[in-house]
Amino acid sequence: MKRSLGRRIMDWLVLHGRRRYSIFALSGVSVGDFFVPALPTQTSVMALALLQPKRALLIVASFSLAAVVGAAILATLLLSVESYISSVQPATTSEIYEEWLWIQEFIKNYGLWGLLAFSMLPTPPRLMIATTVLAGFAFPLILATVFLGKVIWFGTVVTLLRHAPDLLTKAPFIGKRIQSLRERYSDKN
């Protein structure tokens, strides 16, 4: 029976999760989360936070930097095709073009706030990165915003797991996963 990529990563995590290199290996794999949505980035962060609670800052920093690398690759790809996209704009007299100008102005006013908000969610902010790149925001500003949002997200998750794992095991959805990780790891020792 063939195991999924996520399952193989989690099995590897059970075997190697207490070692420092596992943080770097799994954060490196999580760069692909921008392109392969099925990667277990959030589960990896949660498991590492439970297995290595004293390395919370390293976990948060590594996974946040991995998100920045993924965002940088995505933004670079978008910048490379931006000239083509801008050349196919509709005629200036159409209603669609006026709506497009309104959308661009809205993104210029609130785009970074939206990017920050979407970066504080579990999934990578692919669409918000695309809109901010196409709206002309500076590349370092986009990456700094993604980093800040992911530090807030991963920092919150790691802090909760470090200080309240028993409370979280009672929470719906996440509790079952935390409990299964605890049981699987305790079975291996």
C-alpha positions in Angstrom: 0.0 0.0 0.0 1.5 3.3 -1.1 1.6 6.0 1.6 1.0 9.7 0.8 3.7 12.3 1.0 2.2 13.8 4.1 2.0 10.4 5.8 5.7 9.7 5.0 6.7 13.1 6.3 4.8 12.5 9.6 6.4 9.0 9.9 9.8 10.6 9.5 8.9 13.2 12.1 8.0 10.5 14.6 11.4 8.9 14.1 13.5 12.0 14.0 11.3 14.7 15.6 13.4 15.2 18.7 16.6 16.0 16.8 17.5 19.6 15.9 18.0 18.9 12.2 14.4 17.9 11.9 13.4 21.5 12.3 15.5 22.6 9.4 14.6 19.6 7.2 10.8 20.1 7.7 11.0 23.8 7.3 12.9 23.3 4.1 10.1 20.9 2.9 7.5 23.5 3.9 8.8 25.9 1.3 7.0 23.7 -1.2 3.7 24.5 0.6 3.3 27.5 -1.7 3.3 25.1 -4.7 2.1 21.7 -3.3 -0.8 22.5 -1.0 -1.0 19.0 0.6 2.2 19.3 2.6 1.7 19.0 6.3 3.4 22.3 7.3 1.0 23.1 10.2 1.1 19.6 11.5 4.9 19.6 11.4 5.1 22.8 13.4 2.7 21.4 16.0 4.6 18.2 16.3 7.9 19.9 16.6 6.5 22.3 19.2 5.4 19.3 21.3 8.6 17.3 20.7 11.1 20.2 21.1 9.4 22.8 23.3 12.7 24.4 24.3 13.4 25.2 20.6 10.2 27.2 20.1 12.0 30.3 18.8 14.0 28.2 16.3 10.8 26.5 15.1 9.0 29.8 14.6 12.0 31.4 12.9 12.7 28.5 10.6 9.1 28.0 9.4 8.6 31.8 9.0 11.8 32.0 6.9 10.6 29.0 4.8 7.4 30.9 4.1 9.4 33.9 3.0 11.5 31.7 0.7 8.3 30.2 -0.8 6.8 33.7 -1.2 10.0 35.0 -2.8 9.9 32.2 -5.4 6.2 32.8 -6.1 6.8 36.6 -6.4 9.8 36.1 -8.6 7.8 33.9 -11.0 5.0 36.5 -11.0 7.4 39.4 -11.7 8.9 37.4 -14.6 5.5 37.3 -16.3 4.2 40.7 -15.1 5.2 42.5 -18.4 3.1 40.0 -20.3 0.1 40.3 -18.0 0.2 44.1 -18.2 0.4 44.1 -22.0 -3.0 42.3 -22.2 -5.0 45.0 -20.3 -8.4 45.8 -21.7 -9.0 49.0 -23.7 -9.1 52.2 -21.6 -12.7 53.0 -22.5 -14.3 49.8 -21.2 -16.1 49.5 -17.9 -14.0 46.5 -17.0 -10.8 48.6 -17.2 -12.4 51.2 -14.8 -13.2 48.4 -12.4 -9.7 47.2 -12.7 -8.3 50.6 -11.9 -10.5 50.7 -8.8 -9.3 47.3 -7.7 -5.7 48.3 -8.2 -6.2 51.5 -6.1 -7.9 49.4 -3.4 -5.0 47.0 -3.3 -2.5 49.9 -3.2 -4.3 51.3 -0.1 -5.1 48.1 1.8 -3.0 45.4 0.1 -0.3 45.0 2.7 -2.9 44.9 5.5 -4.7 42.1 3.6 -1.4 40.3 3.0 -0.6 40.5 6.7 -4.0 39.2 7.7 -3.8 36.3 5.2 -0.2 35.5 6.4 -1.6 35.0 9.9 -3.7 32.1 8.6 -2.5 28.5 8.3 -2.4 28.4 4.5 0.1 30.3 2.4 -1.2 33.7 1.1 -0.7 32.9 -2.6 -3.4 35.1 -4.0 -2.5 38.1 -1.8 1.1 37.8 -2.8 0.1 37.8 -6.4 -2.1 40.8 -6.0 0.5 42.8 -4.1 3.2 41.9 -6.6 0.9 42.9 -9.5 -0.1 46.1 -7.7 3.6 47.1 -7.7 4.6 46.8 -4.0 8.3 46.6 -3.3 9.6 43.0 -3.2 11.2 43.4 0.3 8.1 44.9 1.7 6.0 42.0 0.6 8.5 39.5 2.0 8.7 41.4 5.3 4.9 41.4 5.6 4.7 37.6 5.0 7.5 37.1 7.5 5.7 39.2 10.2 2.4 37.4 9.6 3.9 33.9 9.7 5.9 34.8 12.9 2.6 35.8 14.5 0.8 32.7 13.3 3.6 30.1 14.1 4.4 32.0 17.3 0.8 31.7 18.5 0.6 28.0 17.6 3.9 27.1 19.2 3.2 29.2 22.3 -0.2 27.5 22.7 1.3 24.1 22.3 4.2 24.8 24.6 2.1 26.2 27.4 -1.3 24.5 27.0 -1.1 21.1 25.3 -3.6 19.5 27.7 -6.1 22.2 26.9 -5.6 21.9 23.2 -6.1 18.1 23.2 -9.7 18.8 24.2 -10.2 21.2 21.2 -12.2 19.9 18.2 -10.2 18.9 15.1 -6.7 19.8 16.4 -7.1 17.8 19.6 -7.3 14.5 17.8 -4.2 15.2 15.8 -2.2 16.3 18.9 -3.4 13.2 20.8 -2.5 10.9 18.0 1.0 12.4 17.7 1.5 12.0 21.5 0.4 8.3 21.3 2.4 7.5 18.2 5.6 9.0 19.7 5.1 7.4 23.1 4.7 4.0 21.3 8.1 4.5 19.6 10.0 5.1 22.8 
